[in-house]
Amino acid sequence: MLASRLRLWFGLSDRVDRRAYFATGLGFMALKYLSDSAVVWAYTGRVWSPLDYANPVWSVREHALQGVPSAVVLALAVWTLPFLWVGIGMSVRRAVDAGRSAWLALLFFVPYVNYLLMLALSLLPTAPRHLRWGTERAPVLGSGWRSALFGVAVSLGLTIPTVLFSVYFKKEYSVGLFLGTPFTIGAITANIYNSAQPRSKGDTAVVVLFALTLAALSLLLFAAEGGVCLLMALPLAAPVALLGGVLGRAIAVRGEEPPSHSGLAAILALLVVAVEPRATAPPREVVTVVEIAAPPEVVWRSVVTFPELPPPTEGMFRLGVAAPLRARIAGRGVGAVRYCDFTTGSFVEPITRWEENRVLGFAITGQAPPMREWSPYRNVNPPHLDGYFRATHGEFRLTPLPDGRTRLEGRTWYEVRMAPQAYWTIYADVIVRSIHERVLRHIKTLAEKESR
């Protein structure tokens, strides 16, 4: 019994009637809600209502997860993957059972529309003459390079405009962009590659990854994106593209869909990024601490302003991340303006809190680009460098310790407008912490040298 249930949920061979689809969907949605809301309650004490949980806008979910550690948020994202696979896999088979195109199941990724899709598939009866969906045909040995190249060309021709529409027209780095587009590339490429003759799963995976790599290189060569951002996105995009490849191959080798129907996938990918609301997220805080063998009054002077730092040698900064160089200040007390110079420009920091030898707080009203993107061209500034990562304010806290030492805390609050935020804040936290460590080490060196 358990084996048949697992095959029904996670496999791609069994047909799915409306009763099984409705019961499974309801059960899995309840399980997912109870597990996620229990985690939110355990870390924040807040109750995540079913109505808010059902809201497909990702920014609403990000607000609900505020206060949950980033590692736990990442674990919740991984926990989502099997539920996502069950939903899309069963929707494909339910659509075929109802006599509809399997590609309509990709509406599962479209906010709000996905609920209408699930409702329709729960109501539609099994078609009198349903589409074929049977045993997987044996793969044919051989490269099939012509089908592979055609699949790659079609997927690129249809999905690259989706990326450009999202980034340059809608000005949004959305969940649909980072998940829907790679999934579409994988699904279209694998479907066309296997449509004439079924190919092995391994060969299909290679072709899918080749298509994804070629899409990334195209964005790089057309100066639409930089190399660093593309490398950061790869660990997210590659598994999603491979899942799309599994689905696209299954439709080709088990069903009777015409290859031309794969174009529906690209239309749906464009629909995802067109209707998805703009991402917003609550500020995140990064705290870094160092102990200094000097009293607070000595440390304070190096906190307010410090001279040139040595050239950065850390790998993060050598990749192009903005590295702090020096700090200077105009004025004294609240209302003074501090300038922190980076390798990409200056951060403008009006002082909002001045408690001498204890707390220096500041807003950030102007900031330089967070990195210099790698590109074969000069002065390439992809849109994600303009406002999609924004530091809002910062603070230094000094606490006196025994034996004339000082505990120095560096705090930065920032916002990320690239979704899914749970993924991109992993990189952002590392970048902010690297900046903190570089500055705090420099302050430590200066203060300890002065106090000798």
N, C-alpha and C positions, 0 to 999 in steps of 0.2 A: 504493500500500500504506500509506504513512504517513498519507495523508488519511483512509483508511477506519479506521485505528487510532485516530486522533484523534477521529473522529466517534463511534466506539464508546465511547471513554473519556469524552469531554466532552460529547457531544451527548445528545439525548433522543429520537431517532427510531429508531435501530436496536434490534432485539430482542437480548436477551442470554440465551444458553443457559448451562447449568451449566458447560460446559467453559470458555467464554470468561470467565465470572464467576470461576471458581476460579483460572485462570491469571493473569488480570489482578490479582486481589486479592493473590495470593501475590507477584507481581512488584513491585507497588507497595508492599506492606508491607516487602519486603526493601530496596527503594530508599530508603524513608523511614527505616528503621532505620539503614542504613549512613550516610546523610547526617547524621542527627541525632547518632548516636554519634560520628562523626568530629569534629563540632564540639565536643562535650563533651570528647573526648579532647584536642583541640588547645588548649583553653583551661584545662582542669583537670588533664589527665594521668590522669583516671579512665576506667575501662572501663565502659560502660553495657551491662550484660548483656541479652540478648534477653528473659529472663524478667522483669526489672525493667521493661524497655521496654514489654512487653505488658501490664503492670499498668495498668488503666484509671483508677486513683485519681490524680487530678491532683496531689495533694500529694506523691506519690512522684516524679512528674516534676519538680516544683518543687525537691525536694531534689537530684535528679540534675543540675539546671541551676544549682545554687549555684556561684558563681564565674564563671559566664558573663556577660559584660557585658549590661546590660539592652537595649541596642540590638540585640545579636545574638539575644537571646531573642525580641524582637519580630519580628525577621526570620524566625526559626524558626516563629513563630506564623503569619506571612503565608505561609510556605512550606507550612504545613499545609493551607491553604484548597483548593488544587487537588486534593489527595489526598482531602479531605473530600467535595468535589463529585463526584469519580469514584466514591467509595464509595456515597454516597447515590443518585446518578443511576443507577448500574448496579444497585443493589439494588432500586430501583423497577421497572426494566424486567425484571429477573430474576424478581421476585415476580409480575408480570403474565404472563410467559412460563410460570411454573409454575402458573398458574391461581389465584393468590392475590391479595388486595387490594394495590394499590400502596401504600396507607397503612401496611401492615405494615413497609415499609422504614424508617419512622421509628424502629423499634427499634434502628437503627444508632446512635442517640444515647444509648441506655440502657447504662450500664456493666455489664459481664459478659454481659448479655443480647445485646449486639451480636455477641459471638463465637458464641453459639448461632444467631443469625440467619444469620450468614455461613456457618456449617457447614450449616444446613438448606438455604439457597439453593444451596449447592455440590452438594448431593445430590439435591434434588428434580428429577425429569425434566420436560421440557416437557409441559404438559398437553395431552391429546387435543383438547380444545376450550378453548384459552386465551382470555383476555379480549382484547378488541380493543385494539390499540395501534398506531396507524397514522400517516398523514400529518396534520399539523396543519390543522385547518379554518380557512378564511379568517375573519379577524375581521369583526364586524358594526359598522358605524359607528353612533355614538350613545352617549349617556352611560351608559345602564344604571344610573341612580342607585338604583333600587329594589334591584337585585341587590347593588350596592355597599354600601348601608346595611345590608342583611340580612347580608351577609358580615361587615361590621365588627361588627355587634351580636352575631353568633354567636361570633366570635373573642374579643371582649371578655368576653362572658358565661362563656366557658369558660377563658380564660387568666388573667384577673385573680384568680380564686380560687387558681390555681396559684401566683401571686406571693405572695399572702397566706399560703398554706400554707407555702411555703418560708421566708418571712421571719419570720412571727409564730408559727407552730406548730413548725416544724423549727429555726428560728433559724439559718438558713444562707443566705449569699449564694453560690450555687454556680455552676459552669459551666452546669449545666442551666437555672438561672434566667436567666442573661445571654445564653445562646446558644439553648437549647431553646425558651424562651418566645417571643422575637422570631421565630424560625423558624416556630413554630406559628401565630403571629398572621398572618405573611405567607402561609403555606400555606393556612390555612382561608379567609382573606379572598379570596385570588386564586382559589381553587377555586370558591367559591360565586359570585363575581362573573362567572366565565366558564362556569358550568355550563349555564345556559339558552342563552346565545348567546356564542360566543367573542369576547373583546374584545382590543384591541391590547395589546402588551407595555407601551407607554408609559402607557396609561390604567390598566393593572393596577398598575404601579409606583406611580402617584399614589395609588390607592386603598389599597395596602398601607401606604405612608408615612402616609396619613391615619389608618388604623387604629392604627398604632404611636403616632402623636402623641396620638390620643384616649386610648389606654391610659395613656400617661404623664400626661396631664392628669387622668385619673380618679384615679390614685394620688396626685397632688398635691392634688386637691380633697377626697379622703377622708382627707387627712393621713397617708397611708401612707408617703409619701416626700417629700423636699424637692426644690426646683427645681435646686439645684446638682448633686446626685447624678444626677438625671435627665439633665441636660445632659452630665455626664461620661460617662454610659452610652450616649448617643446615637450617637457615632461607632462604637461596637461593635455596638449593636443594629440600626441602620439597614441596613448591608450584609447582616447575617444575615437580617433580615426580607425583604429583596429576594430573597435566594437562596431562601428559603421560598416567596416569591411565584412565582418561576420554576417551582419544582417543582409547586406547587398548580395553577398555570395549565396546565402540561403534562398533569397527570392529567385535568383537565377537558376539554381540547381534543383530546387524543390517545386517551384511554381511554374506558371505559364504566362508570366507577365512579359509583354513585348519590351525589348530593350529601350524603346523610345519613352516608355513610362518613367524611366529613371530621371528624366528631366523634371518630373514633378518634385523630386527631392530638392533640386536647386531652387525652384520656385518657393517651396516651403521654407528653405533656409533664409531666403530674402524676406519672407513673411515674418519669420521669427525676429530678425533684427529690426524690422520696420515697426512692429507693434509693441516690442518690449519697452516698458517705461525706463526713463533715465535712472541710472544707479546713483543712490546716495548712501552714505554710511556714516555712523557716528565716529567721532575722533577716537583714535587709539593712543595709548600712552606707552612710551618706552622709557625705562629707568635704568641707568647704569651708575654703579657705585665704585668709588676708589677711596682708600685710606691713605692719608698723606702725613708724613712725619714733619709737620709744621703747624703752627697755631692758626686759627681762623683768620686773624687780621692779616697774616702774610698771604694765605691762600686767596683771600678776598681780592687782593690787588691783581692777582693773575687771572681771576675769574672775570673781572670787569673788563680788562683789556690785556691782551698778551701779544708778544712779538711773533715774528715769522716762525712757522713750524718748519722742520726739515722736510725735504721732498718726500711724498708718500711712497712707500715700498710695498704696502699690502696689496694682495691680489685684487681685492674689491675695487680699489682706486685705480689700479693699473688697467682694469677693464673699462674705465671711463666714468665711474661714479664720482660725483663732485666731492673733492677733498677740502677740508677747512685749511686755510693758510694763516690767518691772523684775525684778531679782533681789535676794534678801535671804538671809541665812544666820543660823542659830542654832547657835553653837558654833564650834569651830575644829579642824581636823584630821579624820582618819578618825573617823566616827561623828557628825560634825556634820550638820545637815539644812539643805539649801539649798532655797529656794522660788523658783520662776520663775513670776511672775504673768503670765497671758495675758488677752486680752479675754474669754475664756470661763471663766476660773477659774485655779487654781494647779496647777502640777506639783510634786510632792513628790520631792526628790532627795537621799536620804541619801548622804553622801560615802563612797566606797569606796577612793579613792586620793588622797593629798595629798602631793605632792612640790613644796614651795614654789618658785615661779618656774619650774616645769617642767611638771607634770602635775596636773590636777584631774579625777578620775574620779568618777562618781556613778551609782547605780542610779535607776530611776524607779519608785517604788512607788505613786504616785497621779497621775492626770492628768486634766485638764479635757477636755471634748469638743473634737475637732479642728477643729470649725467650727460656725458658726451657720447652719443650713439656711434657705434662702429658702422662705417659705410664706405663703399668704394668712392664716394663723392665727398666733396668738402661742404661744410656748413649744412648738413642735413639735419633738420629738426622735425622728427615725426610728431604728430599731434599729441602722443601720450606724454611728451615732455612739457606740455603747456597746461598746467592746472589739474592733471589727473592724479598727481601726487602733490599734496600741499601741506606743508608744516604750518600749523596755526599759531602755536605759542610754545614757549619753553621756560625752563626755570633751573636755577642752581640753588641747592640747599647745602648749607655748611653746618655741621654738628660737631661741637668740641668733644674730644675724647681724652681719656687720661694720658699723662705723660706728654702733653703739649701737641697731640696729634689731632687731625681733623678728618671727619667723614664727609666726603663731597659727593653729592648726588646730582647727576645731570638728567633732566627730564624734558622730553619733547612730546608734544601732542600733534598728530598728523591725520590727514584724511586721504583715502584712496578711492578714486572714482572709476576704477577698473574692476569689473566683475568677472568671476566671483571673488569678492573681497577676501574671503577666507584663504584663497590661494595666493593672491598678490601681496597680502600683508605679511606672508612668510618672508618674501624678499625684502619688503619695506622695513620690517623689524630688523633684519640683518644689516641693512644699509644704515639705518639710524643708529643702531648700536655700534657699528664700526666707526661712524663719525664721532659718537660720544667717546669711545675708547681713545681715539686719536687725540681729541681735545683734552680729555682728563689726564691722559699720560703726560701731555705737554705741560699742563698746569702743575701736575705733581712734580715734574722735573724742575720747573722754575721755582716753585715754592720751597722745595727741599734744598735747592741750591742757595736760595736767599737766606734761609734760616740757619745755615751752617755757621 
